């Protein structure tokens, strides 16, 4: 993975509005007061978060490999 791409991926995150919505949905889910559409929305957020996490892990490993190989 090119260094610039890896660094860009490491900057990815949910914006504050999305974080607040996820927190709201998680709270409603824990209270058992979530609708089917909200449950689907929460699952989508979780899935996207997992994909971002995997990509960021790969980006970190690529940067570590580059650093250990002496390239920067």
N, CA, C and O atoms as a Maestro MAE file, in Angstrom:
{
 s_m_m2io_version
 :::
 2.0.0
}

f_m_ct {
 s_m_title
 :::
 protein
 m_atom[288] {
  # First column is atom index #
  i_m_mmod_type
  r_m_x_coord
  r_m_y_coord
  r_m_z_coord
  i_m_residue_number
  s_m_chain_name
  s_m_pdb_residue_name
  s_m_pdb_atom_name
  i_m_atomic_number
  :::
  1 25 0.858 -1.173 0.000 1 A "UNK " " N  " 7
  2 3 0.000 0.000 0.000 1 A "UNK " " CA " 6
  3 2 0.903 1.235 0.000 1 A "UNK " " C  " 6
  4 15 1.806 1.341 0.829 1 A "UNK " " O  " 8
  5 25 0.672 2.141 -0.897 2 A "UNK " " N  " 7
  6 3 1.480 3.373 -0.911 2 A "UNK " " CA " 6
  7 2 1.348 4.156 0.401 2 A "UNK " " C  " 6
  8 15 0.278 4.193 1.009 2 A "UNK " " O  " 8
  9 25 2.430 4.767 0.817 3 A "UNK " " N  " 7
  10 3 2.471 5.484 2.089 3 A "UNK " " CA " 6
  11 2 1.393 6.558 2.188 3 A "UNK " " C  " 6
  12 15 0.741 6.683 3.225 3 A "UNK " " O  " 8
  13 25 1.199 7.329 1.129 4 A "UNK " " N  " 7
  14 3 0.187 8.392 1.163 4 A "UNK " " CA " 6
  15 2 -1.220 7.822 1.358 4 A "UNK " " C  " 6
  16 15 -2.035 8.396 2.081 4 A "UNK " " O  " 8
  17 25 -1.495 6.697 0.713 5 A "UNK " " N  " 7
  18 3 -2.805 6.053 0.878 5 A "UNK " " CA " 6
  19 2 -2.983 5.558 2.306 5 A "UNK " " C  " 6
  20 15 -4.043 5.738 2.905 5 A "UNK " " O  " 8
  21 25 -1.942 4.933 2.848 6 A "UNK " " N  " 7
  22 3 -2.011 4.422 4.216 6 A "UNK " " CA " 6
  23 2 -2.275 5.554 5.200 6 A "UNK " " C  " 6
  24 15 -3.111 5.423 6.095 6 A "UNK " " O  " 8
  25 25 -1.570 6.654 5.036 7 A "UNK " " N  " 7
  26 3 -1.765 7.791 5.943 7 A "UNK " " CA " 6
  27 2 -3.167 8.368 5.820 7 A "UNK " " C  " 6
  28 15 -3.764 8.776 6.817 7 A "UNK " " O  " 8
  29 25 -3.691 8.404 4.607 8 A "UNK " " N  " 7
  30 3 -5.057 8.909 4.403 8 A "UNK " " CA " 6
  31 2 -6.079 7.998 5.080 8 A "UNK " " C  " 6
  32 15 -7.020 8.479 5.713 8 A "UNK " " O  " 8
  33 25 -5.897 6.691 4.949 9 A "UNK " " N  " 7
  34 3 -6.822 5.739 5.565 9 A "UNK " " CA " 6
  35 2 -6.803 5.879 7.081 9 A "UNK " " C  " 6
  36 15 -7.844 5.752 7.726 9 A "UNK " " O  " 8
  37 25 -5.635 6.138 7.654 10 A "UNK " " N  " 7
  38 3 -5.540 6.288 9.102 10 A "UNK " " CA " 6
  39 2 -6.263 7.529 9.617 10 A "UNK " " C  " 6
  40 15 -6.537 7.631 10.813 10 A "UNK " " O  " 8
  41 25 -6.575 8.467 8.736 11 A "UNK " " N  " 7
  42 3 -7.315 9.674 9.140 11 A "UNK " " CA " 6
  43 2 -8.830 9.477 9.068 11 A "UNK " " C  " 6
  44 15 -9.588 10.331 9.527 11 A "UNK " " O  " 8
  45 25 -9.272 8.362 8.497 12 A "UNK " " N  " 7
  46 3 -10.708 8.113 8.372 12 A "UNK " " CA " 6
  47 2 -11.338 7.949 9.741 12 A "UNK " " C  " 6
  48 15 -10.791 7.273 10.612 12 A "UNK " " O  " 8
  49 25 -12.503 8.579 9.926 13 A "UNK " " N  " 7
  50 3 -13.298 8.372 11.137 13 A "UNK " " CA " 6
  51 2 -14.708 8.888 10.872 13 A "UNK " " C  " 6
  52 15 -14.954 9.618 9.912 13 A "UNK " " O  " 8
  53 25 -15.605 8.496 11.732 14 A "UNK " " N  " 7
  54 3 -16.963 9.003 11.635 14 A "UNK " " CA " 6
  55 2 -16.986 10.450 12.122 14 A "UNK " " C  " 6
  56 15 -16.251 10.817 13.039 14 A "UNK " " O  " 8
  57 25 -17.831 11.263 11.503 15 A "UNK " " N  " 7
  58 3 -17.962 12.641 11.980 15 A "UNK " " CA " 6
  59 2 -18.780 12.659 13.273 15 A "UNK " " C  " 6
  60 15 -19.358 11.647 13.668 15 A "UNK " " O  " 8
  61 25 -18.820 13.807 13.916 16 A "UNK " " N  " 7
  62 3 -19.495 13.920 15.222 16 A "UNK " " CA " 6
  63 2 -20.981 13.588 15.146 16 A "UNK " " C  " 6
  64 15 -21.534 12.992 16.071 16 A "UNK " " O  " 8
  65 25 -21.622 13.967 14.057 17 A "UNK " " N  " 7
  66 3 -23.051 13.673 13.895 17 A "UNK " " CA " 6
  67 2 -23.277 12.160 13.831 17 A "UNK " " C  " 6
  68 15 -24.203 11.644 14.455 17 A "UNK " " O  " 8
  69 25 -22.440 11.460 13.087 18 A "UNK " " N  " 7
  70 3 -22.572 10.006 12.979 18 A "UNK " " CA " 6
  71 2 -22.280 9.339 14.319 18 A "UNK " " C  " 6
  72 15 -22.970 8.396 14.708 18 A "UNK " " O  " 8
  73 25 -21.262 9.824 15.026 19 A "UNK " " N  " 7
  74 3 -20.938 9.259 16.347 19 A "UNK " " CA " 6
  75 2 -22.106 9.432 17.313 19 A "UNK " " C  " 6
  76 15 -22.436 8.517 18.068 19 A "UNK " " O  " 8
  77 25 -22.723 10.600 17.286 20 A "UNK " " N  " 7
  78 3 -23.871 10.854 18.165 20 A "UNK " " CA " 6
  79 2 -25.040 9.935 17.802 20 A "UNK " " C  " 6
  80 15 -25.730 9.420 18.682 20 A "UNK " " O  " 8
  81 25 -25.254 9.738 16.508 21 A "UNK " " N  " 7
  82 3 -26.341 8.852 16.077 21 A "UNK " " CA " 6
  83 2 -26.066 7.415 16.501 21 A "UNK " " C  " 6
  84 15 -26.976 6.717 16.951 21 A "UNK " " O  " 8
  85 25 -24.828 6.970 16.363 22 A "UNK " " N  " 7
  86 3 -24.486 5.611 16.787 22 A "UNK " " CA " 6
  87 2 -24.708 5.434 18.285 22 A "UNK " " C  " 6
  88 15 -25.223 4.407 18.727 22 A "UNK " " O  " 8
  89 25 -24.321 6.432 19.055 23 A "UNK " " N  " 7
  90 3 -24.509 6.367 20.500 23 A "UNK " " CA " 6
  91 2 -25.995 6.298 20.840 23 A "UNK " " C  " 6
  92 15 -26.408 5.523 21.703 23 A "UNK " " O  " 8
  93 25 -26.792 7.112 20.155 24 A "UNK " " N  " 7
  94 3 -28.238 7.101 20.376 24 A "UNK " " CA " 6
  95 2 -28.826 5.731 20.044 24 A "UNK " " C  " 6
  96 15 -29.623 5.190 20.811 24 A "UNK " " O  " 8
  97 25 -28.434 5.177 18.908 25 A "UNK " " N  " 7
  98 3 -28.949 3.871 18.506 25 A "UNK " " CA " 6
  99 2 -28.507 2.770 19.469 25 A "UNK " " C  " 6
  100 15 -29.293 1.883 19.802 25 A "UNK " " O  " 8
  101 25 -27.253 2.826 19.915 26 A "UNK " " N  " 7
  102 3 -26.756 1.824 20.855 26 A "UNK " " CA " 6
  103 2 -27.519 1.903 22.176 26 A "UNK " " C  " 6
  104 15 -27.874 0.877 22.757 26 A "UNK " " O  " 8
  105 25 -27.763 3.100 22.635 27 A "UNK " " N  " 7
  106 3 -28.511 3.280 23.881 27 A "UNK " " CA " 6
  107 2 -29.918 2.726 23.741 27 A "UNK " " C  " 6
  108 15 -30.401 2.004 24.613 27 A "UNK " " O  " 8
  109 25 -30.574 3.067 22.634 28 A "UNK " " N  " 7
  110 3 -31.941 2.571 22.402 28 A "UNK " " CA " 6
  111 2 -31.945 1.046 22.303 28 A "UNK " " C  " 6
  112 15 -32.861 0.388 22.795 28 A "UNK " " O  " 8
  113 25 -30.922 0.494 21.669 29 A "UNK " " N  " 7
  114 3 -30.827 -0.957 21.537 29 A "UNK " " CA " 6
  115 2 -30.656 -1.609 22.906 29 A "UNK " " C  " 6
  116 15 -31.304 -2.612 23.204 29 A "UNK " " O  " 8
  117 25 -29.788 -1.042 23.734 30 A "UNK " " N  " 7
  118 3 -29.565 -1.586 25.081 30 A "UNK " " CA " 6
  119 2 -30.812 -1.505 25.948 30 A "UNK " " C  " 6
  120 15 -31.005 -2.315 26.854 30 A "UNK " " O  " 8
  121 25 -31.647 -0.528 25.663 31 A "UNK " " N  " 7
  122 3 -32.898 -0.369 26.413 31 A "UNK " " CA " 6
  123 2 -34.023 -1.229 25.834 31 A "UNK " " C  " 6
  124 15 -35.111 -1.305 26.405 31 A "UNK " " O  " 8
  125 25 -33.751 -1.876 24.698 32 A "UNK " " N  " 7
  126 3 -34.778 -2.687 24.043 32 A "UNK " " CA " 6
  127 2 -35.838 -1.854 23.369 32 A "UNK " " C  " 6
  128 15 -36.952 -2.325 23.139 32 A "UNK " " O  " 8
  129 25 -35.501 -0.606 23.046 33 A "UNK " " N  " 7
  130 3 -36.472 0.327 22.463 33 A "UNK " " CA " 6
  131 2 -36.057 0.751 21.059 33 A "UNK " " C  " 6
  132 15 -36.167 1.924 20.700 33 A "UNK " " O  " 8
  133 25 -35.584 -0.201 20.270 34 A "UNK " " N  " 7
  134 3 -35.092 0.130 18.932 34 A "UNK " " CA " 6
  135 2 -36.012 -0.504 17.883 34 A "UNK " " C  " 6
  136 15 -36.451 -1.645 18.033 34 A "UNK " " O  " 8
  137 25 -36.291 0.244 16.837 35 A "UNK " " N  " 7
  138 3 -37.139 -0.281 15.765 35 A "UNK " " CA " 6
  139 2 -36.286 -1.136 14.820 35 A "UNK " " C  " 6
  140 15 -35.057 -1.117 14.885 35 A "UNK " " O  " 8
  141 25 -36.948 -1.869 13.959 36 A "UNK " " N  " 7
  142 3 -36.220 -2.699 12.994 36 A "UNK " " CA " 6
  143 2 -35.345 -1.853 12.075 36 A "UNK " " C  " 6
  144 15 -34.216 -2.233 11.765 36 A "UNK " " O  " 8
  145 25 -35.861 -0.713 11.643 37 A "UNK " " N  " 7
  146 3 -35.072 0.136 10.747 37 A "UNK " " CA " 6
  147 2 -33.872 0.739 11.489 37 A "UNK " " C  " 6
  148 15 -32.794 0.890 10.913 37 A "UNK " " O  " 8
  149 25 -34.063 1.078 12.757 38 A "UNK " " N  " 7
  150 3 -32.943 1.586 13.544 38 A "UNK " " CA " 6
  151 2 -31.903 0.492 13.794 38 A "UNK " " C  " 6
  152 15 -30.702 0.762 13.784 38 A "UNK " " O  " 8
  153 25 -32.357 -0.726 14.013 39 A "UNK " " N  " 7
  154 3 -31.442 -1.849 14.205 39 A "UNK " " CA " 6
  155 2 -30.608 -2.056 12.941 39 A "UNK " " C  " 6
  156 15 -29.403 -2.297 13.018 39 A "UNK " " O  " 8
  157 25 -31.250 -1.963 11.790 40 A "UNK " " N  " 7
  158 3 -30.530 -2.093 10.522 40 A "UNK " " CA " 6
  159 2 -29.511 -0.969 10.360 40 A "UNK " " C  " 6
  160 15 -28.392 -1.198 9.899 40 A "UNK " " O  " 8
  161 25 -29.898 0.232 10.737 41 A "UNK " " N  " 7
  162 3 -28.988 1.377 10.660 41 A "UNK " " CA " 6
  163 2 -27.781 1.166 11.579 41 A "UNK " " C  " 6
  164 15 -26.647 1.435 11.183 41 A "UNK " " O  " 8
  165 25 -28.020 0.691 12.792 42 A "UNK " " N  " 7
  166 3 -26.934 0.432 13.733 42 A "UNK " " CA " 6
  167 2 -26.004 -0.652 13.196 42 A "UNK " " C  " 6
  168 15 -24.783 -0.526 13.286 42 A "UNK " " O  " 8
  169 25 -26.574 -1.708 12.641 43 A "UNK " " N  " 7
  170 3 -25.747 -2.776 12.060 43 A "UNK " " CA " 6
  171 2 -24.894 -2.247 10.911 43 A "UNK " " C  " 6
  172 15 -23.746 -2.660 10.749 43 A "UNK " " O  " 8
  173 25 -25.446 -1.341 10.117 44 A "UNK " " N  " 7
  174 3 -24.675 -0.764 9.009 44 A "UNK " " CA " 6
  175 2 -23.503 0.055 9.548 44 A "UNK " " C  " 6
  176 15 -22.390 -0.039 9.031 44 A "UNK " " O  " 8
  177 25 -23.749 0.853 10.581 45 A "UNK " " N  " 7
  178 3 -22.655 1.611 11.200 45 A "UNK " " CA " 6
  179 2 -21.571 0.666 11.721 45 A "UNK " " C  " 6
  180 15 -20.379 0.911 11.535 45 A "UNK " " O  " 8
  181 25 -21.995 -0.407 12.370 46 A "UNK " " N  " 7
  182 3 -21.038 -1.373 12.912 46 A "UNK " " CA " 6
  183 2 -20.217 -1.991 11.791 46 A "UNK " " C  " 6
  184 15 -18.999 -2.123 11.905 46 A "UNK " " O  " 8
  185 25 -20.883 -2.366 10.716 47 A "UNK " " N  " 7
  186 3 -20.185 -2.981 9.583 47 A "UNK " " CA " 6
  187 2 -19.160 -2.015 8.980 47 A "UNK " " C  " 6
  188 15 -18.015 -2.392 8.734 47 A "UNK " " O  " 8
  189 25 -19.569 -0.797 8.751 48 A "UNK " " N  " 7
  190 3 -18.650 0.193 8.190 48 A "UNK " " CA " 6
  191 2 -17.470 0.416 9.140 48 A "UNK " " C  " 6
  192 15 -16.326 0.518 8.696 48 A "UNK " " O  " 8
  193 25 -17.742 0.492 10.428 49 A "UNK " " N  " 7
  194 3 -16.672 0.652 11.405 49 A "UNK " " CA " 6
  195 2 -15.686 -0.505 11.369 49 A "UNK " " C  " 6
  196 15 -14.479 -0.303 11.498 49 A "UNK " " O  " 8
  197 25 -16.202 -1.724 11.192 50 A "UNK " " N  " 7
  198 3 -15.326 -2.885 11.105 50 A "UNK " " CA " 6
  199 2 -14.464 -2.836 9.845 50 A "UNK " " C  " 6
  200 15 -13.274 -3.146 9.897 50 A "UNK " " O  " 8
  201 25 -15.048 -2.454 8.731 51 A "UNK " " N  " 7
  202 3 -14.288 -2.348 7.483 51 A "UNK " " CA " 6
  203 2 -13.189 -1.297 7.630 51 A "UNK " " C  " 6
  204 15 -12.046 -1.527 7.235 51 A "UNK " " O  " 8
  205 25 -13.540 -0.149 8.198 52 A "UNK " " N  " 7
  206 3 -12.541 0.896 8.419 52 A "UNK " " CA " 6
  207 2 -11.436 0.370 9.330 52 A "UNK " " C  " 6
  208 15 -10.258 0.624 9.080 52 A "UNK " " O  " 8
  209 25 -11.797 -0.350 10.370 53 A "UNK " " N  " 7
  210 3 -10.810 -0.903 11.286 53 A "UNK " " CA " 6
  211 2 -9.837 -1.843 10.593 53 A "UNK " " C  " 6
  212 15 -8.631 -1.791 10.836 53 A "UNK " " O  " 8
  213 25 -10.363 -2.700 9.732 54 A "UNK " " N  " 7
  214 3 -9.503 -3.632 8.988 54 A "UNK " " CA " 6
  215 2 -8.565 -2.858 8.067 54 A "UNK " " C  " 6
  216 15 -7.367 -3.136 8.020 54 A "UNK " " O  " 8
  217 25 -9.104 -1.897 7.343 55 A "UNK " " N  " 7
  218 3 -8.269 -1.114 6.435 55 A "UNK " " CA " 6
  219 2 -7.203 -0.325 7.189 55 A "UNK " " C  " 6
  220 15 -6.068 -0.215 6.725 55 A "UNK " " O  " 8
  221 25 -7.561 0.225 8.347 56 A "UNK " " N  " 7
  222 3 -6.578 0.969 9.138 56 A "UNK " " CA " 6
  223 2 -5.499 0.042 9.686 56 A "UNK " " C  " 6
  224 15 -4.336 0.435 9.778 56 A "UNK " " O  " 8
  225 25 -5.863 -1.165 10.045 57 A "UNK " " N  " 7
  226 3 -4.874 -2.135 10.501 57 A "UNK " " CA " 6
  227 2 -3.883 -2.451 9.380 57 A "UNK " " C  " 6
  228 15 -2.674 -2.509 9.605 57 A "UNK " " O  " 8
  229 25 -4.402 -2.650 8.188 58 A "UNK " " N  " 7
  230 3 -3.527 -2.914 7.038 58 A "UNK " " CA " 6
  231 2 -2.635 -1.711 6.746 58 A "UNK " " C  " 6
  232 15 -1.465 -1.863 6.396 58 A "UNK " " O  " 8
  233 25 -3.198 -0.525 6.894 59 A "UNK " " N  " 7
  234 3 -2.419 0.692 6.644 59 A "UNK " " CA " 6
  235 2 -1.284 0.813 7.659 59 A "UNK " " C  " 6
  236 15 -0.157 1.150 7.295 59 A "UNK " " O  " 8
  237 25 -1.576 0.539 8.926 60 A "UNK " " N  " 7
  238 3 -0.525 0.597 9.954 60 A "UNK " " CA " 6
  239 2 0.578 -0.416 9.669 60 A "UNK " " C  " 6
  240 15 1.761 -0.102 9.798 60 A "UNK " " O  " 8
  241 25 0.193 -1.625 9.283 61 A "UNK " " N  " 7
  242 3 1.195 -2.651 8.969 61 A "UNK " " CA " 6
  243 2 2.035 -2.233 7.771 61 A "UNK " " C  " 6
  244 15 3.247 -2.450 7.761 61 A "UNK " " O  " 8
  245 25 1.411 -1.638 6.761 62 A "UNK " " N  " 7
  246 3 2.156 -1.188 5.582 62 A "UNK " " CA " 6
  247 2 3.160 -0.114 5.969 62 A "UNK " " C  " 6
  248 15 4.294 -0.124 5.491 62 A "UNK " " O  " 8
  249 25 2.757 0.807 6.826 63 A "UNK " " N  " 7
  250 3 3.679 1.865 7.258 63 A "UNK " " CA " 6
  251 2 4.806 1.291 8.115 63 A "UNK " " C  " 6
  252 15 5.949 1.736 8.014 63 A "UNK " " O  " 8
  253 25 4.493 0.313 8.949 64 A "UNK " " N  " 7
  254 3 5.536 -0.322 9.763 64 A "UNK " " CA " 6
  255 2 6.535 -1.068 8.884 64 A "UNK " " C  " 6
  256 15 7.740 -1.021 9.129 64 A "UNK " " O  " 8
  257 25 6.031 -1.755 7.861 65 A "UNK " " N  " 7
  258 3 6.927 -2.456 6.933 65 A "UNK " " CA " 6
  259 2 7.832 -1.470 6.221 65 A "UNK " " C  " 6
  260 15 9.034 -1.696 6.087 65 A "UNK " " O  " 8
  261 25 7.239 -0.370 5.764 66 A "UNK " " N  " 7
  262 3 8.035 0.658 5.078 66 A "UNK " " CA " 6
  263 2 9.109 1.210 5.997 66 A "UNK " " C  " 6
  264 15 10.248 1.412 5.576 66 A "UNK " " O  " 8
  265 25 8.749 1.454 7.251 67 A "UNK " " N  " 7
  266 3 9.708 2.002 8.216 67 A "UNK " " CA " 6
  267 2 10.824 1.005 8.501 67 A "UNK " " C  " 6
  268 15 11.988 1.389 8.620 67 A "UNK " " O  " 8
  269 25 10.475 -0.266 8.609 68 A "UNK " " N  " 7
  270 3 11.506 -1.272 8.910 68 A "UNK " " CA " 6
  271 2 12.386 -1.558 7.694 68 A "UNK " " C  " 6
  272 15 13.502 -2.057 7.836 68 A "UNK " " O  " 8
  273 25 11.887 -1.244 6.510 69 A "UNK " " N  " 7
  274 3 12.674 -1.439 5.285 69 A "UNK " " CA " 6
  275 2 13.485 -0.194 4.947 69 A "UNK " " C  " 6
  276 15 14.207 -0.175 3.949 69 A "UNK " " O  " 8
  277 25 13.372 0.843 5.770 70 A "UNK " " N  " 7
  278 3 14.158 2.058 5.566 70 A "UNK " " CA " 6
  279 2 13.595 3.028 4.556 70 A "UNK " " C  " 6
  280 15 14.279 3.980 4.180 70 A "UNK " " O  " 8
  281 25 12.383 2.823 4.106 71 A "UNK " " N  " 7
  282 3 11.799 3.780 3.162 71 A "UNK " " CA " 6
  283 2 10.791 4.665 3.875 71 A "UNK " " C  " 6
  284 15 10.084 4.217 4.778 71 A "UNK " " O  " 8
  285 25 10.732 5.918 3.463 72 A "UNK " " N  " 7
  286 3 9.789 6.872 4.033 72 A "UNK " " CA " 6
  287 2 9.472 7.933 3.032 72 A "UNK " " C  " 6
  288 15 8.690 8.839 3.319 72 A "UNK " " O  " 8
  :::
 }
 m_bond[287] {
  # First column is bond index #
  i_m_from
  i_m_to
  i_m_order
  :::
  1 1 2 1
  2 2 3 1
  3 3 4 2
  4 3 5 1
  5 5 6 1
  6 6 7 1
  7 7 8 2
  8 7 9 1
  9 9 10 1
  10 10 11 1
  11 11 12 2
  12 11 13 1
  13 13 14 1
  14 14 15 1
  15 15 16 2
  16 15 17 1
  17 17 18 1
  18 18 19 1
  19 19 20 2
  20 19 21 1
  21 21 22 1
  22 22 23 1
  23 23 24 2
  24 23 25 1
  25 25 26 1
  26 26 27 1
  27 27 28 2
  28 27 29 1
  29 29 30 1
  30 30 31 1
  31 31 32 2
  32 31 33 1
  33 33 34 1
  34 34 35 1
  35 35 36 2
  36 35 37 1
  37 37 38 1
  38 38 39 1
  39 39 40 2
  40 39 41 1
  41 41 42 1
  42 42 43 1
  43 43 44 2
  44 43 45 1
  45 45 46 1
  46 46 47 1
  47 47 48 2
  48 47 49 1
  49 49 50 1
  50 50 51 1
  51 51 52 2
  52 51 53 1
  53 53 54 1
  54 54 55 1
  55 55 56 2
  56 55 57 1
  57 57 58 1
  58 58 59 1
  59 59 60 2
  60 59 61 1
  61 61 62 1
  62 62 63 1
  63 63 64 2
  64 63 65 1
  65 65 66 1
  66 66 67 1
  67 67 68 2
  68 67 69 1
  69 69 70 1
  70 70 71 1
  71 71 72 2
  72 71 73 1
  73 73 74 1
  74 74 75 1
  75 75 76 2
  76 75 77 1
  77 77 78 1
  78 78 79 1
  79 79 80 2
  80 79 81 1
  81 81 82 1
  82 82 83 1
  83 83 84 2
  84 83 85 1
  85 85 86 1
  86 86 87 1
  87 87 88 2
  88 87 89 1
  89 89 90 1
  90 90 91 1
  91 91 92 2
  92 91 93 1
  93 93 94 1
  94 94 95 1
  95 95 96 2
  96 95 97 1
  97 97 98 1
  98 98 99 1
  99 99 100 2
  100 99 101 1
  101 101 102 1
  102 102 103 1
  103 103 104 2
  104 103 105 1
  105 105 106 1
  106 106 107 1
  107 107 108 2
  108 107 109 1
  109 109 110 1
  110 110 111 1
  111 111 112 2
  112 111 113 1
  113 113 114 1
  114 114 115 1
  115 115 116 2
  116 115 117 1
  117 117 118 1
  118 118 119 1
  119 119 120 2
  120 119 121 1
  121 121 122 1
  122 122 123 1
  123 123 124 2
  124 123 125 1
  125 125 126 1
  126 126 127 1
  127 127 128 2
  128 127 129 1
  129 129 130 1
  130 130 131 1
  131 131 132 2
  132 131 133 1
  133 133 134 1
  134 134 135 1
  135 135 136 2
  136 135 137 1
  137 137 138 1
  138 138 139 1
  139 139 140 2
  140 139 141 1
  141 141 142 1
  142 142 143 1
  143 143 144 2
  144 143 145 1
  145 145 146 1
  146 146 147 1
  147 147 148 2
  148 147 149 1
  149 149 150 1
  150 150 151 1
  151 151 152 2
  152 151 153 1
  153 153 154 1
  154 154 155 1
  155 155 156 2
  156 155 157 1
  157 157 158 1
  158 158 159 1
  159 159 160 2
  160 159 161 1
  161 161 162 1
  162 162 163 1
  163 163 164 2
  164 163 165 1
  165 165 166 1
  166 166 167 1
  167 167 168 2
  168 167 169 1
  169 169 170 1
  170 170 171 1
  171 171 172 2
  172 171 173 1
  173 173 174 1
  174 174 175 1
  175 175 176 2
  176 175 177 1
  177 177 178 1
  178 178 179 1
  179 179 180 2
  180 179 181 1
  181 181 182 1
  182 182 183 1
  183 183 184 2
  184 183 185 1
  185 185 186 1
  186 186 187 1
  187 187 188 2
  188 187 189 1
  189 189 190 1
  190 190 191 1
  191 191 192 2
  192 191 193 1
  193 193 194 1
  194 194 195 1
  195 195 196 2
  196 195 197 1
  197 197 198 1
  198 198 199 1
  199 199 200 2
  200 199 201 1
  201 201 202 1
  202 202 203 1
  203 203 204 2
  204 203 205 1
  205 205 206 1
  206 206 207 1
  207 207 208 2
  208 207 209 1
  209 209 210 1
  210 210 211 1
  211 211 212 2
  212 211 213 1
  213 213 214 1
  214 214 215 1
  215 215 216 2
  216 215 217 1
  217 217 218 1
  218 218 219 1
  219 219 220 2
  220 219 221 1
  221 221 222 1
  222 222 223 1
  223 223 224 2
  224 223 225 1
  225 225 226 1
  226 226 227 1
  227 227 228 2
  228 227 229 1
  229 229 230 1
  230 230 231 1
  231 231 232 2
  232 231 233 1
  233 233 234 1
  234 234 235 1
  235 235 236 2
  236 235 237 1
  237 237 238 1
  238 238 239 1
  239 239 240 2
  240 239 241 1
  241 241 242 1
  242 242 243 1
  243 243 244 2
  244 243 245 1
  245 245 246 1
  246 246 247 1
  247 247 248 2
  248 247 249 1
  249 249 250 1
  250 250 251 1
  251 251 252 2
  252 251 253 1
  253 253 254 1
  254 254 255 1
  255 255 256 2
  256 255 257 1
  257 257 258 1
  258 258 259 1
  259 259 260 2
  260 259 261 1
  261 261 262 1
  262 262 263 1
  263 263 264 2
  264 263 265 1
  265 265 266 1
  266 266 267 1
  267 267 268 2
  268 267 269 1
  269 269 270 1
  270 270 271 1
  271 271 272 2
  272 271 273 1
  273 273 274 1
  274 274 275 1
  275 275 276 2
  276 275 277 1
  277 277 278 1
  278 278 279 1
  279 279 280 2
  280 279 281 1
  281 281 282 1
  282 282 283 1
  283 283 284 2
  284 283 285 1
  285 285 286 1
  286 286 287 1
  287 287 288 2
  :::
 }
}
